Amino acid sequence: MKVLHIGQLIGGLDIYIRNTITYANKSFDFVIAHGISDKNQPIIKDGKKIKEYNISLYRELNPIKDIKGLWQVLKIIRKEKPDIIHCHSAKGGFIGRIAGFLTHTKTFYTPHAFSFLSTQSKLKKSIFLFLERLAKLDSYLLACSSSEKDLGISLVHYSSKKALVWSNSVPDAKNVIPPKEIPTSPYICYIGRPSYQKNPFFLVNVIREVHKKHPDILFYILGVGYYSPDLETMQQMIKDYQLDNTIILLPWLNHDETMGYVKNALFYLTPSRYEGLPLAVIEAMSLGKCIVASDVLGNKDCVKNNHNGYLLPLKEDTFANKINQLIESPEIRKKFEFNSRKYFEENFLIDNRICYLEKIYQEKINN
């Protein structure tokens, strides 16, 4: 069976596609269509490089570039003749679903958080929601969490028969070796580019409150790289609050380096406004980290309040109080750490979960 993945190989989406290809059964053949400007490393499976096509695939809306991207995908489909299209995120999902419809190819769409969640503008939200509904066509929604599936049914109007779930899953990271430059001072970790979704200004305000009580605690913010529209404002806030030596911003690192920082952290923190199902949180759970997370879509699919961490409303004082409590309570951290690791092994270890994705592909191709 041949599967064509369509999406930008950047950040979490790169990890998702890379993992699913790497761990899939040898009976599956894969091809990838991704953005021209994506700076991804090749995916190697069984000693062979997975075939890739560079196409006109950009985050911003651009009718000329988008039509070009659609035409390129149609040519790839005619050449490769995939049994399945698995398209990802807003732009890859839009182009992929239309291409699948036009070529009568079975198509799965994984939003990784729907596009209409990404804006504060009511007008843009309405437009993005309209486009999601328009591009539905005869595709299957293959949500990465139960929350995402429910949203797809209630707002995008996927039928329950066309809405499926395969929860994001990752390899075990417990044996990762931290880089030598890892600090010896206690610190808390977060992976997230400064953007609306990741809630950076809220994060800085929370850290400011924690710093008043625990000035020795550092905060490492990783993944400050691709598409970080709020970076300059965040940096100015850090400067204004005199937190330059408390908040350390690091760009995209390789995966092992990033996991090394998470592994040595006191715990993992995420105040995001929404998620699909956050890979970074799941990877932190594989490292046995307790989690302090916002009570929003995606986070609530992997964090159980008072079990493997805290699931909190987006209130700065609530976040600061719980962070302070965890800093001061190693016994609570230890309990949450044990539960986090166990919950990961039972629900998100890709070695055990990839068979369910393969089953979805096989069952629907035969329908």
C-alpha positions in Angstrom: 0.0 0.0 0.0 1.4 3.4 -1.0 0.7 6.5 1.2 1.3 10.0 0.0 1.9 12.5 2.9 1.2 16.2 2.1 2.3 18.9 4.6 5.1 21.1 5.6 7.9 19.2 7.3 8.4 21.7 10.1 8.3 21.3 13.9 5.7 18.9 15.2 4.4 17.9 11.8 7.9 16.8 10.8 8.0 14.6 13.9 4.6 13.1 13.3 5.2 12.1 9.7 8.8 11.0 10.4 7.6 8.7 13.3 4.7 7.2 11.5 6.8 6.4 8.4 9.7 5.0 10.5 7.6 2.7 12.7 5.1 1.5 10.0 5.1 -2.0 8.7 7.4 -2.8 5.8 4.4 -3.5 3.6 3.7 0.2 3.4 5.4 2.4 0.8 5.6 6.2 1.4 6.0 9.3 -0.6 6.1 12.9 0.8 5.1 16.2 -0.8 6.3 19.1 1.3 7.1 22.8 1.0 10.0 24.0 -1.1 11.4 26.0 1.8 11.2 23.2 4.4 14.6 22.5 5.8 13.9 19.0 6.9 16.4 16.1 7.1 15.7 13.2 4.8 13.7 10.3 6.3 15.5 7.0 6.1 13.6 3.7 6.4 15.3 0.3 6.1 18.4 2.0 4.8 16.6 3.8 2.0 15.6 7.5 1.7 11.9 8.1 1.4 11.0 9.8 -1.9 10.2 13.5 -1.5 8.7 16.2 -3.8 9.1 19.9 -3.2 5.9 21.8 -3.9 4.5 25.3 -3.6 3.3 24.9 -0.1 3.3 28.0 2.2 1.6 28.9 5.4 0.2 32.2 4.1 -2.9 32.4 1.9 -1.7 33.1 -1.7 -4.1 32.0 -4.5 -1.4 31.9 -7.2 1.0 29.8 -5.1 -1.8 27.6 -3.8 -3.1 26.8 -7.3 0.4 26.0 -8.3 0.8 23.7 -5.3 -2.5 21.9 -6.2 -1.3 21.4 -9.8 2.0 20.0 -8.5 0.2 17.6 -6.2 -2.1 16.4 -9.0 1.0 15.6 -11.1 2.5 13.7 -8.2 -0.7 11.6 -7.8 -0.8 10.8 -11.5 2.9 9.7 -11.4 2.9 7.8 -8.0 -0.6 6.5 -8.0 -0.9 6.4 -4.2 -3.6 4.2 -2.6 -4.1 6.8 0.2 -3.5 10.5 0.6 -2.7 11.6 4.2 -2.7 15.4 4.3 -1.8 17.6 7.2 -2.5 21.0 8.8 -4.4 23.9 7.1 -2.6 24.4 3.8 -1.6 20.8 3.1 -5.0 19.7 4.2 -6.8 22.1 1.9 -4.7 21.2 -1.2 -4.6 17.5 -0.3 -8.3 17.1 0.1 -9.1 18.8 -3.2 -6.5 16.8 -5.0 -7.9 13.6 -3.5 -11.4 14.5 -4.5 -10.4 15.3 -8.1 -8.4 12.1 -8.5 -10.8 9.9 -6.6 -8.1 8.9 -4.1 -9.0 7.9 -0.6 -8.0 10.9 1.6 -7.3 11.3 5.3 -6.9 14.8 6.9 -5.2 15.4 10.2 -5.6 19.1 11.2 -3.0 19.1 14.1 -5.3 21.9 15.5 -7.9 23.4 13.2 -6.9 26.6 11.4 -9.9 28.6 12.7 -8.4 28.3 16.3 -5.4 30.3 15.3 -6.8 33.8 15.1 -8.4 36.3 17.5 -10.3 37.9 14.6 -13.9 36.9 14.4 -13.9 37.6 10.6 -10.8 35.4 10.0 -12.2 32.7 12.2 -15.4 32.6 10.2 -13.4 32.5 6.9 -11.1 29.7 8.1 -14.0 27.7 9.4 -15.8 28.2 6.0 -12.7 26.9 4.2 -12.4 23.9 6.5 -16.1 23.0 5.7 -15.6 23.7 2.0 -12.6 21.4 1.7 -14.2 18.5 3.6 -15.5 17.0 0.4 -15.4 13.2 0.8 -12.3 13.0 3.0 -12.0 11.3 6.4 -11.0 13.4 9.4 -8.2 11.5 11.1 -8.0 13.5 14.3 -4.9 13.4 16.5 -7.0 13.5 19.7 -10.5 12.9 20.8 -10.9 16.6 21.4 -10.0 17.3 17.8 -12.4 14.7 16.5 -15.3 16.2 18.6 -14.5 19.7 17.2 -14.4 18.3 13.7 -17.9 16.8 14.1 -19.5 19.8 16.0 -18.0 22.7 14.0 -16.6 21.5 10.7 -19.6 19.1 10.3 -17.8 15.9 9.6 -20.2 13.0 10.0 -19.4 10.6 12.8 -18.8 7.9 10.2 -16.1 10.0 8.6 -14.4 11.2 11.8 -11.7 8.9 13.2 -8.9 9.2 15.8 -5.4 8.1 15.9 -3.8 9.8 18.9 -0.3 11.3 18.4 2.3 8.8 19.5 6.1 9.1 19.9 9.1 6.8 20.5 10.4 6.4 24.0 12.9 9.1 24.8 14.0 7.9 28.2 17.5 7.0 27.1 18.3 10.4 25.6 21.6 11.9 26.8 21.4 15.6 27.8 23.9 17.9 26.1 27.0 18.9 28.1 25.9 22.6 28.2 22.7 21.7 30.2 22.6 24.0 33.2 23.2 22.7 36.7 20.8 25.3 38.2 17.1 24.2 38.6 15.0 25.1 35.7 11.5 24.6 34.1 11.1 23.8 30.4 8.7 24.7 27.6 8.8 24.1 23.9 6.8 26.6 21.8 7.4 29.3 19.3 6.2 32.8 20.4 2.8 32.9 18.6 -0.8 33.4 19.5 -1.4 29.6 20.0 1.5 29.2 22.4 0.5 32.2 24.6 3.9 33.8 25.2 2.8 37.0 26.9 0.8 35.0 29.5 3.9 32.8 30.0 6.2 35.8 30.7 3.7 37.2 33.2 3.4 33.9 35.0 7.2 33.6 35.2 7.5 37.1 36.5 5.2 36.1 39.4 7.1 32.9 40.1 10.4 34.8 40.0 9.3 36.9 43.0 9.2 33.9 45.2 11.8 31.7 43.5 14.4 33.9 41.9 16.8 31.0 41.6 14.6 29.1 39.2 15.4 29.4 35.5 12.9 29.0 32.6 14.1 27.5 29.3 11.9 28.3 26.3 12.9 26.0 23.4 11.9 26.1 19.7 12.0 29.9 19.3 12.5 29.7 15.5 10.3 29.2 12.6 7.2 31.5 12.5 7.5 33.4 15.7 5.5 36.5 15.1 5.4 37.5 18.8 9.1 37.1 19.5 10.1 40.8 19.5 7.3 41.7 21.9 8.1 38.8 24.1 11.8 39.8 24.2 10.8 43.4 25.1 8.6 42.1 28.0 11.5 40.0 29.3 13.8 43.1 29.2 11.2 45.4 30.8 10.6 42.9 33.6 14.4 42.4 34.0 14.1 38.7 33.5 17.0 38.4 31.0 18.9 36.1 33.2 15.8 34.1 34.2 14.2 33.3 30.8 16.5 31.7 28.3 15.2 31.6 24.7 16.7 28.9 22.5 16.2 28.4 18.8 15.3 25.1 17.1 17.7 22.4 18.3 18.0 18.9 17.1 15.5 16.5 18.6 17.9 14.8 21.0 19.3 18.1 22.3 15.7 19.4 22.9 14.8 16.2 24.8 18.0 16.5 26.8 16.9 19.9 28.1 13.4 18.5 29.0 14.9 15.5 30.7 16.8 17.6 33.2 14.0 20.0 33.9 12.1 20.1 37.2 8.9 19.7 35.2 7.3 20.7 31.9 5.1 23.8 31.4 2.6 24.7 28.7 0.1 27.6 28.8 -1.0 27.2 25.1 -4.5 28.4 24.1 -5.2 25.2 22.1 -3.5 22.1 20.7 -4.3 19.1 18.5 -2.5 16.7 20.8 0.9 18.2 21.8 3.8 16.0 20.9 6.1 18.0 23.2 3.9 17.2 26.2 3.8 13.5 25.2 7.5 13.4 24.8 7.9 15.1 28.3 5.7 12.3 29.7 7.9 9.7 28.1 10.7 11.2 30.2 8.6 10.9 33.3 8.0 14.6 33.7 5.0 16.0 35.6 3.1 18.6 33.5 1.6 22.0 34.2 -0.8 22.6 31.4 -3.7 24.9 30.3 -7.1 23.2 30.4 -7.7 23.4 26.6 -8.2 21.2 23.6 -5.4 18.7 23.1 -3.8 19.2 26.5 -6.7 17.6 28.3 -6.3 14.5 26.2 -2.9 13.7 27.8 -2.8 15.5 31.1 -5.1 14.3 34.0 -5.4 16.9 36.7 -3.8 15.8 40.0 -2.7 12.6 38.3 0.3 13.4 36.1 0.3 17.1 36.6 -2.1 20.1 36.8 -4.7 21.0 34.2 -5.4 24.7 34.8 -7.6 27.6 33.6 -5.7 30.3 31.9 -5.3 32.5 34.9 -1.8 33.9 35.7 -2.1 33.7 39.5 -3.4 30.1 39.3 -0.5 29.0 37.1 2.1 30.8 39.3 0.6 29.3 42.5 0.8 25.7 41.1 4.3 26.2 39.7 5.4 27.4 43.1 3.8 24.5 44.8 5.6 22.0 42.5 8.9 23.7 43.0 8.5 23.4 46.8 7.0 19.8 46.8 9.4 17.2 45.4 7.1 14.5 46.8 4.2 15.7 44.6 6.5 15.9 41.6 7.6 12.3 42.2 4.1 11.0 42.3 3.1 12.9 39.1 6.4 11.8 37.4 5.5 8.1 38.0 2.0 8.5 36.7 3.1 10.5 33.7 5.5 7.8 32.6 2.9 5.0 33.1 0.2 7.0 31.3 2.6 7.5 28.4 3.5 3.8 28.1 -0.2 2.8 28.1 -1.4 5.3 25.6 1.2 7.1 23.5 4.2 4.8 22.9 4.3 4.5 19.1 5.8 1.0 19.1 2.4 -0.2 20.5 0.2 2.3 18.7 1.3 2.3 15.1 -0.7 -0.8 14.3 -3.9 1.1 14.9 -3.0 3.7 12.3 -2.1 0.9 9.8 -5.5 -0.7 10.6 -7.3 2.5 9.8 -5.5 2.8 6.4 -6.3 -0.9 5.6 -9.9 -0.9 6.6 -10.8 2.3 4.8 -9.0 1.4 1.6 -11.1 -1.7 1.4 -14.5 0.1 2.0 
